[in-house]
Amino acid sequence: DDPLKPGERKVDVSTFHTVKYVPSESRHKKLGRGLLALVSEPEELPTDCAICLASFTAGETLRALPCQGNHVLHGDCLSEWLVQN
């Protein structure tokens, strides 16, 4: 019944696929991807989080939603957003 305060509650997103952010100009240098990454990561990653609007940084670990893996977000942002929505 209480309104959700930012950061108060979160959904566990630890089972969501993780993606290491690699800027598009560096993608051709990405080596050693596992089979799961090849079939579950989008070919083109967004450059920023659709929730907080902050730009991703090279090497940052992100979480992909299970719907075709095209929605890649900061894990903390996704966790809080899932509680609210």
N, C-alpha and C positions, 0 to 999 in steps of 0.2 A: 504493500500500500504506500510505502514511502517512495517519493521520487528518487530516482537513481542519481547519486552524486558522482561526478567523474572520478574514475579510479576506484570506486567503492566495491564493485563486484565485477567479476570477469568470467568468461566462458573459457574452459581449457581448450586451447587450439593446438596442443602439443602433438596431436595425431595428424594434423593437416600437413600436407607435403611442404617441405622447406625448399626454398630457392635462394641461391646466392646471387645477388644482383651484380650483373656485369654490364657496364654501359655498352650500347649497341656497337660502337666503334671498336670495342675490345672483344666482341663475341667470337671472332675468328681465331682468337688465341686460347679459347676455353678448351682445355684438354681433360681427359679422364672422366668424362661424364658417365654415370652408370646407366644401365638400361632403363630404370624407372624414370630418371631425369629426361632421357631422350623421348619417352612417350608421354610424360606428364607435364613438362615445362612448355610454356608457350614459346613459339619461335621468336616473337618480339615482346620484350618486357616493357611495361609502362615505366616512365621515368620518375613518377611520384605516387605517393599513397593517395588513393581516392577518398580516404576518410579525413586525414589530417592535412592533406595537400602539401606535405613536406617532400622535398626531393630525396630519392634514394641515393645512397653513397656506395661506391664500388666496394664489393665484398660483404655488404650488409645481408644478413639472413632475413628473409621474408617468408610469409606464409601464403600458400595458394589455396583458394577455395576449391572444393572438389568438382565444381561445374566446369569441366574442360580445362581447368588450370589457367584460364585467361585473366582471372582476378587475383592479382598479387598485391599484398598489403603488409604493413608493419604488423607483427603478431599482436602487440599490445593494443593497437588501434582496432584490429579485427575482433579481439576478445571483448573489448568494451562495447563495440558496435553490435555484436551478436546479442548481448544482454539487452540492449535498448531496442533492438528491432526483432 
